[in-house]
Amino acid sequence: MLTNWSGNVTFSTTTLHEPRTVEELQAVVAAQARLRVLGTGHSFSRIADSDAALVSVRGITGPVEFDDDAGTVDVPAGARYGDIVEQLHGHGRALHNLGSLPHISVAGAAATGTHGSGVGTPGLAAAVRGIELVRADGELVHLRAGDDDFAGAVVGLGALGVVTRLTLATQPTFAMRQQVWLDAPTTTVLEQFDTVMSSGYSVSLFIDPGPHDVIGRIFVKSLADAEPVDGAAWGARPATSPEHPLAGEDARAATPQLGEVRPWFEVLPHFRLSFTPSSGDEQQTEYFVDARDGAAALEAVLALDLDDALQVMEIRTIRRDDLWLSMAGGRDSFALHFTWHNRDEAVRRACLAVEEVLRPFAPRPHWGKVFFLDRDEVRSRYDRLPAFAALAARFDPDRTFGNDFLERYVY
């Protein structure tokens, strides 16, 4: 059997192609009637599922190539962020943002709109400036920022082809530090919500099961030269030893804290590449609402009893981008992320309850995580979805890269 990372998805095929070159990939793609791309398997929905065959580009390695004049870097699509960040830093460059874990592939993150956090920083896909992919007919094509439909192709859900390389915008490397604040009264945080969420380059609130009178942990990731945050203004106390995002888990898996100044790539993720991220035995869900509704949406969710399913809830913000199927497309966004126990029925009940209270806020679910919103609701959240469906029809008229997930929400 083939499964995703946590084992909550067993894929509908046991066939996995693992070409070692672009030419081998082109031959594989051209020979298939149905095919889906499998990244690092960190999606919890059935977005990557196939009833015919899967293909991985992890084995198609290649150089990390810098264009110093353009300020960009070309990377293999199957590379994990943790595989490339040290090379970027060594070249004096950095990405504007990173996800919670460096274990995810660059192409998989872009294709699903996976993001990172920060009121001033858009998601990972916003860095994409060029795409090299193999279409269903086996042809290798290149797309560049400024091309027609480029903004539709970046968060492509695997519907256009198999991405082989990506060009990413970079910026000069920078240093950061991370502080963790504990047990801030929830009422105070909600009253000062915008101040708390904008107190660092990237801010995450972690809320445990049980009574929600306090926010258990607030992770504040700041530029090294920024004024240190004083969480006492929110009624919080400083952590005196490293903290894991999930209460009780081994904090050695977490990135450096206690104000230690480190390079950007060692601070922006929550987890170290050498450790299993999060808890491992889990499912995940995430919903995005307009940032202006953030405090109200959080307050509505905190009124629910989710303890049967919940391991931890994470709250963060993402700056808007112009990508058609990005969860933050066209609006600064507030994200409510849930790490669930790996129990299907409990997760279903919890998701339905969350979706019901968030419905007035027009939530967009993360494409790669568990959700139960119906087709019409999801489609209504994206004005450019019909245009994306037309783009997919041009690139893949026979729906070689289709599956039930795309049939339901896209085609």
GUZAVEX-511238 format. One record per residue: x, z, y of N, C-alpha, C in turn. Coordinates in steps of 0.05 Angstrom, whole numbers, plus 32768, in hexadecimal, padded with zeros to 4 digits. Layout:
XZYXZYXZY...
//
This chain:
801180007FE880008000800080118000801980077FF4802E80137FF5804880028005805A800E801980687FFF802A807A800C802B80957FFD803580A98009803A80C3801A805480C18025805B80D88038807280D9802C808C80CE8014809280D5800880AC80CD7FF980AB80B37FF4809380A97FE5809080907FC7808F80937FBC808F80AC7F9F808F80AF7F94807280AB7FA6805E80AD7F9E804280A97FAD803780917F9E802F807C7FAA802080677FA38003806B7FB77FF2806E7FB27FD680757FA47FC7805E7F957FB380657F857FA480517F957F9080427FAE7F8F80457FC07F7D80367FD97F8C802E7FE57F8380187FFF7F8E801080157F7A8015800F7F64802280237F4F8028802F7F54804380497F58804480587F5C805D80707F49805E806F7F36807080867F248074809A7F30808880B37F2F808180C87F3A809280DF7F26809780D97F1280A780EE7EFD80AC81057F0980BB811D7EFC80B881357F0680C5813D7EF580DD81317EDE80E081377ECC80F6811D7EC18102811F7EB7811A81087EAA812780FF7E92811681127E83810C810B7E6C80FC80FC7E7380E381047E8980D680F57E9280BE80D97E9B80C780D77EA880DD80BD7EB080E780AB7E9880EC80B67E8480F980A67E6C80FE809B7E6080E580AB7E5F80D080A27E5480B6808C7E6680AA80907E8080AC807C7E9380A180617E8F80AF80627E8E80CA80497E8B80DA803B7E7180D4804A7E5C80D3803E7E4180CF80317E3F80B3803A7E5080A080307E4E808580177E5F808080107E7080947FFA7E84808F7FE07E7A809C7FCB7E80808D7FB07E7B80997FA77E9380A97FB07EAB80A17FAA7EC480AF7FC37ED680AF7FC87EE280C57FE17EF280C87FDE7F0580E07FE77F1E80DC7FE87F3180F380047F3C80F5800B7F44810D80267F4F811280257F6D810F80387F788101803A7F9580FE80537F9E810D804F7FB1811F80657FBC812E80717FD4812080737FEA812E807E80028121806880138114804F800A8115803A80178107802F8030811580348032812F802B804A813E800F804681498001803181427FE5802F81497FD3803D81347FBE8048813E7FAC8058812C7F91804981287F8C803481377F75802381337F7C800D811F7F6A7FFB811A7F6F7FE581077F777FCC81167F837FCF812D7F8B7FB8813D7F9F7FA6812F7FB17FB2811E7FC57FA281107FBD7F9A80F47FA57FA180EC7F9D7F9C80D07F9A7F7E80CA7F9F7F7780B17F9A7F5C80A87F917F5C808B7F7E7F4A80857F757F4880697F857F33805A7F9A7F2880677FAA7F12805B7FC77F1A80597FD47F1D80717FF17F2280717FF97F2F808B800E7F3E808A801A7F4A80A280367F3E80A580407F3E80BE805C7F3680C280697F4A80D680827F5080D180917F6280E280A87F5280ED80AE7F57810780C57F4A811480DC7F5E811780DA7F75810A80EF7F89810C810A7F7E8103810A7F6D80F081237F6280E6812F7F4C80F681217F42810A812B7F2D811B813A7F3A813381537F40812E81637F4D8142816F7F398155817B7F42816A81877F31817E81937F41819481A17F3481A681AF7F4381BB819C7F4D81D081A47F6381DD81977F6C81F681A67F5E820D81997F4C821B81A67F3A822E819C7F41824B81AF7F45825D81A87F4C827881AA7F34828B81987F32829D81997F1F82B3819C7F3082CD81B47F3482D581B97F4682EC81AD7F3B830681AC7F21830981A17F15832181837F1B832281757F18830C81587F1C830B81517F3A830781647F4A82FE815E7F6682F9814D7F6982E081517F5882CC81417F5982B481527F5C829B81467F62828581547F63826B81427F568256814F7F46824481417F3A822E81477F4B821581327F51820681357F6281EE81267F5781D7812F7F5D81BE811F7F5581A781047F6381A680EF7F55819F80D57F6081A080D17F78818D80DF7F77817680DC7F8C816380ED7FA5816880FD7FA4817C810E7FBB818280FD7FD2818C81047FEA818480F88002818E8104800881A980F5801681BA8100801E81D48119802E81D08119804081BC8130805081B78149804181AF8145802781A6815C8017819E8169800981B6815C800881CD81677FF881E3816D800881FC8163802181FE8166802F821881838036821E8193803D820A81AE8044821081BE802B821A81B88014821081C57FFB821A81BD7FF6823781A47FFA823D819B7FF7825981AA800A826B81AA8023826381B78038827481D58031827781E28029826181FE802282638204800B827581F07FFA827981F37FE3828B81EA7FEA82A781E3800482AB81DA800D82C681BD800682CC81AD800182B881917FF982BC817F800D82AD8165800C82B58151801D82A98136800F82A981248018829881088010829980F9802382AB80E3801A82B680D4802C82C980C6804282BB80C1803F82A180B18052829280B78050827580B18065826680B380658249809A8074823E8094806E8225807D807B821880858097820F807280A58203807780C081FA808C80C181E4808E80AC81D480A280AB81BF80B1809181C080CC809381BB80DD807B81BC80DD806B81A280CC8073818F80CB8067817580BB804D817480AC80478189809A802F818980A98016819180A07FFF818780AD7FE6818D80A57FDC81A980B77FCD81B580B27FC381D080997FB081D080987F9E81BD80827F8B81BC80687F9981B580697FAC81A280507FB9819B80447FCA81B180567FD681C1804C7FE681D880407FD381ED804D7FBD81F380427FAA820680277F9F81FD80267F9781E4800E7F8A81DA7FF57F9B81DA7FF97FB681D87FE27FC881D77FDE7FD781F27FEF7FD282067FEC7FDF82207FF67FFC822080068003820D8011801E820B8022802482238023803D822D802880408249803D80538253803F806C824B804E8080825A803C808D826E804880998283803680A68297804480A882B2803480AE82C6803E80B282E1802B80A582F6802480B4830B801280A9831F801E8090832C8038808E832D80458077833A805080628327804C8066830D8059805582F98044804882E78043802E82E68030802082D3803B802282B7802B801882A4803280188288804980078281805280088268806A7FFA825F80677FDC8261804F7FD2825C804B7FB5825D804F7FA98279804C7FBA828D80507FB082A9806C7FA782AE807F7FAE829D809B7FA682A080A07F8A8295808D7F7F828680927F65827880927F4E828D80A87F3E828C80AB7F27829D80AD7F0D828E80B07F0E827480B17EF6826380AB7EFC8247809F7EE9823980977EEC821D80A07ED4820D80AD7ED881F780B37EC281E480A27EC881CB80927EB581C280827EBA81AB807E7EA1819A80777EA6818080727E90816E80537E8D816B80497E768172802C7E70817080257E6B8153800B7E69814E80017E658133800B7E4C812680127E378136801C7E1F812A803A7E20812580477E37812A80637E3B812680747E34813D80687E2A815380787E22816B80817E3B817A809A7E3B818380A57E508194809F7E4981B180927E5B81BF808A7E5681DB80947E6D81EC80977E67820680A17E7B821A808D7E7D823180877E95823880757E9A824F80857EAB826380807EA6827D808E7EB48292807B7EBF82A680827ED582B380727EE082C8806D7ECB82DE80557EC882E7804D7EB382F980407E9C82EC80447E9882D280357E8382C380177E8A82C380077E7582C17FEB7E7982BD7FE67E8982A47FD57E9D82A67FCC7EAD82907FE27EC182867FF87EC38294800D7ED5828B80027EF2828A7FF37EF9829E7FE87F15829F7FD57F1A82887FCB7F04827C7FBA7F0882647FCA7F0A824A7FE27EFF824B7FF17EFD823280017F17822C80067F27824080187F3E823C800C7F5282297FF47F5C82307FE67F6E821E7FD57F5C820D7FE17F5081F97FD57F3A81EA7FC87F4281D07FCA7F5B81C87FBD7F6681B07FC57F5681967FDB7F4881977FE47F3881807FD37F1F817B7FC37F17818F7FB07F01818B7FBB7EE681927FD27EE5819F7FDD7ECB81A97FF37EC0819780017ED2818980187EC9817980297EE1817380407EDB816680537EF0815E806A7EF08173806B7F068182807F7F088198809B7F0D818B80AF7EFF819580CA7F01818A80DE7F0E819E80DA7F0881B880EB7F1581CC80DA7F1A81E580E27F2E81F580D57F34820E80EA7F37822480E37F2E823C80F37F33825380E67F49826380F67F5D826A80EB7F75827880F97F79829380E97F8182A780F57F8882C181037FA382BE81197FA682CB81287FBF82CB812D7FC882E881387FE082EA813F7FEC830381597FFB82FF816780038315818080128311817B802C8301818E803382F0818B804B82E08188806482F1817C807882E78177809082F6817780A982E4817980C082F0817A80D982E1816080E882E6815980F982D38140810882D48144812482C98130813582CE812F815082C18112815682BA810F816882A880F4816F829E80F0818D829F80DA819582AB80D281B182AB80B781B4829D80B381CA828F809A81D08282808F81EA828D807581E88294806781FF829F80508207828C804C82218289803A822B8274802282398280800B823682727FF3824682767FE9824682937FE7822E829F7FDB822C82B97FBD822F82B67FB0823F82C67F92824182C57F85822682C97F73822082B77F66820682B87F57820182D27F4A821682DC7F3B821382F57F4D820B830C7F658218830C7F79821283217F8381F5831F7F8981ED83077F9281D183037F7D81BD830B7F6481C283047F4F81B0830C7F4C81AF832A7F4F81C683377F4D81C783557F6481B883627F7B81B983567F9381AC83627F9B819483517F88818683457F8E817383317FA1815D833A7F9B815083517FAC813A835A7FC8814483607FCA815D836B7FE5816883717FF5816C83587FE8817783437FF6817C832A7FFF8162831D7FED814F831C7FF38136830E80088125831C800C812983368020811A83468038812B834C803C8141833E805281538344806D814A8339806D813583298085812A831D8083810C8319809981008311809A80E4830A808680DE82F3808580F182E1807280EF82CA8069810B82C3804F810F82C18044812982BC8030812882A58031813A8292801E813C827C8014815982797FFA815B82767FEE817582707FE7817682527FEE818B82457FE8818E82297FD581A682257FBE81A082187FA981B382167FA481B881F87FA581D181F07FA281D881D47F8581DD81CC7F7F81DD81B27F6481E581A97F5E820281B27F45820981B17F3D822581B87F33822681D47F31823E81E07F28824181FB7F398231820E7F2C822482227F3B821382357F3E822082507F43823B82507F46824882697F61824382767F75823A82667F8F823382707F98821782657FA9820A82747FB781F2826B7FD181FC825E7FD381F882447FE982048236800581FD8240800A81E38244802481DA824C802181C2825F803181C38275803281AD8288804F81A382888053818B827F806E817F827E8071816E82988085817582A8808A816782C180A6815B82BF80A6814082C080BF813182BF80C4812682DB80DB812E82E780E08128830380FB811A830680FD810A831B811780FF8322812B81168328814481128320815781288323815B8132833F815781208353815C8128836F81428131837C812C8133836E8113813B837A8112815A837C81028164838E80FF8181839180F3818C837880FF81A1836C80F381AD835480D681B6835880C681B3834480AA81BA834580A781D88341809581E5834F808F8201834B80738203834080718205832680578206831A80488221831E80568234832A8049824D8331803282498344803482338354801E822C83668004822683588006821F833E7FEF8219832E7FE88231831C7FF68247831F7FF2825F830F8000825D82F48013824B82F18021824882D8803B825882D88047825C82C18061826982BF8075825582B2808E825782BA80A2824482AF80A8824A829280AC8235828280B58238826780D28241826880DA8254825780F5825E825681058254823E80F78245822D81048237821780F5821D821381018209820580F481EF820180D981F181F380C781E081FB80AC81DF81F080A781C481E3809981C481CD808F81AB81C0807381A581CC806B818C81CF8050818681D9803A819281C8803E819681AE802B81A3819D803481BF8198802381D2819F802981EE819C803281F5817F80488203817D8051820C8163806381F98154806681E0815E807881CD8152809581D1815B80A881C7814C80C481CB815180CD81BD816B80D581CD817F80DB81C2819980F581B18199810481B28183811C81A2818281158184818280FD817D817B80F48161817C80EE8157819880EB816981AB80E4816281C680FD815B81D680F9814B81EB810F814381FC8118815A820E81308158821A813C816F8229812A817A823F812981948241811881A28255812981B58265811B81C98271812881DF8280813881D48298813081BD82A3813D81B282BA815881A582B6816081A1829D8179819382978178817782A0818C816E82B0818D815382BA8198814182A58189812C829E819081198289818880FD8292819380E88285818B80CD828B816D80C98286816180B68294814480B18293813980AF8276814880A18264813D809C824A813D80B58238814B80CA8240814B80E28231813680F6823A812880EF825081148102825C80F880F6825B80F580DC826180DB80D0826380CA80D3824980D580CE823180C580D3821980C080F1821580AC80F8820580A9811481FD80BB811B81E680C1810781D580CE810C81BB80E980FD81B980FB810A81AB811580FD81A5811280E9818F812280D48190812180BE817C812880C98160813980DD815E814380E68145812F80F88136811880FF814381058110813680EA8101813380DA810B811F80BF8101811D80AF8109813580A380F68143809480FD815B8079810A8154806F811A816780558127816580558138814B803F8137813C803E8147812380418135810A803D811B810D803F810980F78025810580E78019811B80DF8000811B80D07FE9811D80E47FE0810680EE7FCE810681057FC080EC81087FAB80EC81197FA080D481257FA080D881437F9E80C281517F9E80C4816F7F8880B3817B7F7F80BD81927F6A80AF81A17F7280B281BF7F6B809E81CF7F7080A081EC7F5C809081FB7F52809C82117F3F808E82227F4A808F823F7F458079824D7F4E807682697F378073827B7F37808382917F22808182A57F30807D82C07F20807682D47F2B807482EF7F38808F82F77F50808D83037F5E80A6830A7F4E80B7831D7F3C80AB832D7F2C80BB833F7F1880CD83317F1280C683187F0080D683077F0E80E982F57F2880EC82F87F3880FB82E47F2F811782E17F2D812782F67F26814382F47F0A814682E87EF7813582F07EDC813782E67EDB813082C87EEA811C82C17EEA811482A47EF7812982937F0C8135829D7F19814B828E7F068163828B7EF9816A82A17EE6818082A07ED0817B828B7EC68163828A7EB1815C82777EBB815F825A7ED3815682557EDE8158823A7EE4817582327EEE818582457EF481A1823F7EDB81B182387EC481A7823E7EAB81B582377EA481B1821A7EB1819E820C7EAC819881F07EBB81AB81DE7EB081B081C67EBF81BE81B17ECA81A9819D7EE481A481A07EF18190818F7F04819D817B7F0381B781787F1781C681697F1981BD814C7F0381B381407F0481AA81247F18819381207F1C818381357F2D816B81327F47816D81427F47817C81577F5C817A816B7F76818981637F8D817B81667FA7818881667FB0818E81837FAE817A81947FB5817E81B07FA9816881C07FA3816D81D97F9A815981EC7FAF815682027FB6813D82097FC98138821E7FBB812982357FC18131824D7FB5812582657FCC811982767FC88100827E7FDD80F2828E7FD080DD82A07FE080D282B27FD780BD82C47FE980A482C17FDD808D82C87FEC807382C67FE4806282DE7FF7805782EB7FF2804683027FE6802B82F87FD6801F83097FC8800683027FDC7FEF82FE7FD47FDB82EF7FE37FC282ED7FCF7FAB82EE7FD87F9282EC7FC67F7B82EE7FC37F6D82D37FC97F7A82BD7FC87F6D82A37FAB7F6F82987FA27F58828E7F857F5582887F7A7F6A82767F887F7082607F7D7F82824C7F8C7F9D824C7F9A7FA382617FA67FBD82647F917FD282697F947FE9825D7F817FFF82617F818009827E7F988004828C7F9A800B82A87F987FF282BA7F8E7FDC82AF7F8B7FC482BF7F787FC782D67F817FC382EE7F707FC383067F687FDE83117F717FF483047F6A800E830F7F7F802383077F878034831A7F97804B83147F87805B83007F94806482EB7F85806F82D47F8E808B82CC7F7B809982C17F7F80B482B67F7A80B282987F8C80BC82887F8A80B9826C7F8680D4825E7F7380D5824C7F6E80EC823C7F7680E5821F7F8B80F182167F9780EA81FC7F92810181E97F8980FB81D07F82810F81BC7F93810A81A37FA2811E819B7FAE811E81817F9D812E816E7F928120815A7F7F812D81487F8C8134812D7F808146811F7F87814981037F7F813080F47F8D812A80DF7F89811180D07F71811480BD7F59811780C97F40811B80BA7F2B810880C57F2580F380B77F1580DD80C17EFA80E680CD7EEB80F680BE7ED080FD80C77ED2811080DF7EE4812280E07EE7813480F77EEF8124810F7F008111810C7F09810081227EF280EF812C7EE280E4811A7ECB80D481227EB880E581347EB180FD812A7E9F810E813A7EAB811581557EC4811B81567ED18122816F7ED1810B81827ED880F381797ED980DB818A7EBD80D581957EA980D781847E8E80D1818E7E8680E581A47E8D80FE81A17E87811281B57E95810C81CF7EAF810581CD7EBF80FF81E57EB480E681F37EAE80D181E37EA480B981EF7E8980BD81FD7E7980CF81F37E5F80D481FF7E6380E0821B7E7480F4821E7E77810182387E8880F0824B7E9880DE82417EA780CD82527E9880B3825B7E8280AE824E7E74809582537E6E809082717E6680A482807E6180A0829D7E7A809782AC7E92809A82A07EAB809382AE7EB6807882A47EA6806982957EAE804E828B7ECA804F827E7ECD805E82687EE88060825C7EF18047824E7F0B8042824F7F17802D823F7F27803A82297F22803482107F32804081FA7F4D803281F77F60804181EF7F7A803581E87F76802281D07F7F800A81D27F7B7FF681BD7F877FFE81A27F9D800D81A37FAA8014818A7FA38030817F7F8E803C818A7F87805781807F6A805881787F62806D816A7F47806F815E7F32807181747F1E806181727F07806381847EEE805881767ED6805E81817EBD805681757EAA804981897EB3804481A17EA3803681B57E9B801B81A97E82801381AF7E797FFA81A37E847FE281B37E817FCB81A67E8C7FB281B07E857FAC81CE7E6B7FAF81D47E627FA881EF7E6E7FBB82047E707FD481FD7E7C7FE782107E997FE082157EA87FDB82017EC47FD582047EC87FBB82147EB97FA7820D7EBC7F8D821B7EB47F9082387EA07FA1823E7E977FA3825A7EAC7FB0826C7EC07FBD82617ED57FCA82717EEA7FB7827B7EEA7F9E82717EFF7F8B82787EF47F7182837EF67F6D829D7EEA7F5582A97EF77F3C829F7F117F3E82987F207F2682907F207F2182717F107F3182637F107F2D82467F067F12823E7EF17F06824A7EEA7EEB82437F017ED782487F107EDB825D7F277EC982627F3C7ECD824D7F407EE682447F537EEA822F7F4A7EDD82157F317EDF820E7F277ED281F67F2C7EB381F77F287EA8820F7F2E7E8B82127F4C7E85820F7F5D7E9782197F7A7E9482167F817E9581F97F767EA981EA7F7C7EAB81CD7F727E9281BE7F5C7E8681C77F527E6E81BA7F657E5681BE7F717E5581D57F857E4081DA7F9E7E4381CA7FA87E5B81C87FC07E6081B97FBC7E60819B7FA57E6981927FA07E6D81767F837E65816F7F7D7E4B81717F617E42816D7F557E4981527F657E4B813D7F5B7E5181237F5B7E6F811D7F627E7F81307F637E9C812D7F757EA581167F8B7E9881147F9F7EA081007FA77EBD81047FA97EC6811D7FB17EE281237F997EF481267F827EEB811E7F6A7EFB81207F677F10810B7F567F2381107F4D7F3780FC7F337F4281047F287F5580F57F0E7F6080FB7F0E7F6E81167F247F7B811D7F267F8981377F227F75814E7F307F5F814D7F2E7F4B81627F127F3D81617F077F39814A7EED7F2E81487ED87F4081567EDC7F5981537EC87F6C815F7ECB7F6E817D7EE47F7181877EE77F7981A37EF17F6281B57EFA7F4C81AA7F077F3781BB7EF97F1C81B97EF87F1281A17EEE7EF6819D7ED17EF381A5
//
